[in-house]
Amino acid sequence: MQIKYIDGPRLLKAIQAGINHVITRKDYLNKINVFPVPDGDTGTNMAFTLATISEETKSNNNKQVSKVADAVADASLNGARGNSGSILAQFFVGFADGIGSFRRLTPERFSKAINTAKNYSYDALSEPKEGTILSVISDWAYSVNNIYEKHDDFVMILDFAFEQAKESLRKTPEKLAILKTAGVVDAGAQGFVDFLEGINHFIKQGEKDDVDTSTIAEPVDNFEVEMTDEFRYCTECLVAGDDIDRIKLKEQLMNLGSSIVLAGSKKKAKIHIHTNDPQAVFTLGHEYGTLSGEKADDMLKQQKDAHGSHEEIAIVVDSGCDLPEDLIDEFNIHMVPVRLNFGDEHHVDKVTITSEEFWHQLQTNSIHPQTSQPTQGDFRRQYQFLTGHYNNVISIHLPASVSGTMQSATLAARDAEDLPIELIDSQNGSIGIGLIALRGAEAVKSGKAKEDILKIIHQAVENTTIYIGLETLDYVVKGGRLSANKKKIANLLQINPILSFALNGINPIGKTFGSKNKAEKLVKFVSSKLPDGPYRVGLAHGNALELAEKAEHHFESLGAEKVISTEIGPALGVHAGPQALVIAIQSLKDDLYE
């Protein structure tokens, strides 16, 4: 069978075949990822980028190849994740621009479009490196250009070019020392070859089934690679504007970090950068248009997951969970961030805004902030990454009665076919979720079986009660959780409601009276509710360290086994306001203690 031209449907089917094959190779690509940083997420990022293309173009029935290529390019920018995903997106943008308005592709037109895609891929990076996906793209494009004049059959052209791409992949360690030291090929380059193999198999066999890849990449042993990048956060966002000056934007980004990839067009651009200041990146992007898809992944934590030693079960929370950073690191708890915004100023909780900055803005900014739950995509990306490094996930989140976070996590978990995920409604918030997650992480660290860990976490949910005391009701009203009339009545009667989480949401669990010493009265109230037997206390404060320290000393004097103190995060802080105090009491009479 010969193929003389490529139209829209043929292009889309071929790309889908390539996508499917890369997704089956995700875990392997994560395993061999050492460049530009060994954070073990190349497979996850490529899979996410390509899966977005698949989802957004699956109903595209356009017969014109240029229209299909444009749709693929646009979807790739929307879904681009990581260094490799952003380069792929720019490749597809270049391919679409290279096609122009043609309805069909001849081998000659295809070669020219591929060459444009290659040039776009190189132009997207501030410091292009050979021995990476760029080298394979370049060699593949060169081989297509060399053969199309001799053959007008796409089957023969793509088969020949695929063999050259494999050879180029084999040589990547010769061009990049870090690959040679680790004994692997470049992960992004391998992913691109996997993409080509899926296409090649489909064209020759008419199938999208899994194929034998043993001739391309032999299995590798685990290896240790030191984190050498001076920048901690892999930061990305999508900019939509009217006339984005990508050359100027790329020059400005060079002052903020490394591993810069700027993919896109004058209307839409995807920023990828390794930086220590994600917010500075978002602020710069905002100067060029409207931002969406802001994210900042902690590469140091990812590297520990990919190449460090850890248990086989991962604990995941959202940033509605408040817990000191040192405990999150010590117990390897993974956090999916809540997003918040003060008007047009967008932040990623606990990443692009510090607690000090949040509390300052809350009190001085005329715009009351809004929070939004992590999306299904946020959870899916986290779960996809964990798939290659853990056998099970236990995901603990804000109650379904007060947030859509559980729904987002549930939908994402359904997509994670290769990773068993247990979802738990914490029936709690702030430091309350923190204590529950910590109990689960302690059970994981003790070596308990999964079923026993789940039982202990459910016991922790039952054993943990949170008490929220507010200095003022102003912020609850601003956040829409309380009517102005009820606030007037409470102030008139000098009633200070003590709030807690229940099955139907956040409800009063008690009250104190008087306008002075509200925190001390809250502590006294909670002290009368302490359980029999061993217990620990969690404290979270709204920029009120002195109040928290007094409460800490008080509960220590009453015999608490441990008192854990931290600040209230934005998820609750936007409603609780400054000087608020949250106290969580957790009985330790469970299967782990016994």
PyMOL commands that set and color helices and strands:
alter all, ss='L'
color gray80, all
select helices_A, chain A and resi 8-24+26-31+42-57+65-79+82-99+107-123+133-147+154-170+172-175+177-182+187-205+246-253+278-286+299-307+325-330+355-364+376-387+405-415+431-445+450-463+474-478+484-493+518-527+545-557+570-576
alter helices_A, ss='H'
color red, helices_A
select strands_A, chain A and resi 233-240+257-264+268-275+290-298+313-318+333-336+339-342+345-348+370-372+392-397+421-425+464-469+495-502+505-513+535-541+562-567+581-587
alter strands_A, ss='S'
color yellow, strands_A
deselect
rebuild
show_as cartoon
